[in-house]
Amino acid sequence: MSANSDKSSLEEIFSHKVFLPATEGFISKITKKIESSRIDELYQKYKIKDVIEGYIADSDMRKNLLCRISEYLIEKQKNVPINEMYELLFNTEYDIEHIHANADSTIKVTDGCQNSIGNLVLLERKINRSIQDDTFTQKKVGYKNSKYYSICDIRKNEKWDEDEIRERMNQEVARIMAYLFDISIAI
């Protein structure tokens, strides 16, 4: 046996007996860690998605934050100049409007839909206080004076019931998730 063949035999033994078993265990641990972190990350995203599409009216902070993010994303999509956006989002007195009013008994809406991002939107305080618990048809008259693009879009609807609320909720959840995580969510 030559020195070269001894060296290659030694490398082969080392590779098969020492290196491969050590790296297989290491690679297996690394692979499990990566898969686990991906699962954790995915779990966190869906946990956040559940919050966004859930009942948000019970938390002023969550309700205000999500409605502002929603309006910001619509204003951005409509290419509103940043100074106008800033004015609307931070210097305009607003309320969080229930598009379908809590007191409107003409159309039945489940509590979960009633208090979701699908039915909540920023609206100038003065307009909101003037329309309060009106029906959607009556509110549309007041909505025409709003500067918020989301209100302008909502005004185009003929009716506002649970179907429209769910449709808007799905759109807003997808839009917000895409913004937060740079991902798209199937609606």
Disulfide bonds with the S-S distance in Angstrom:
none
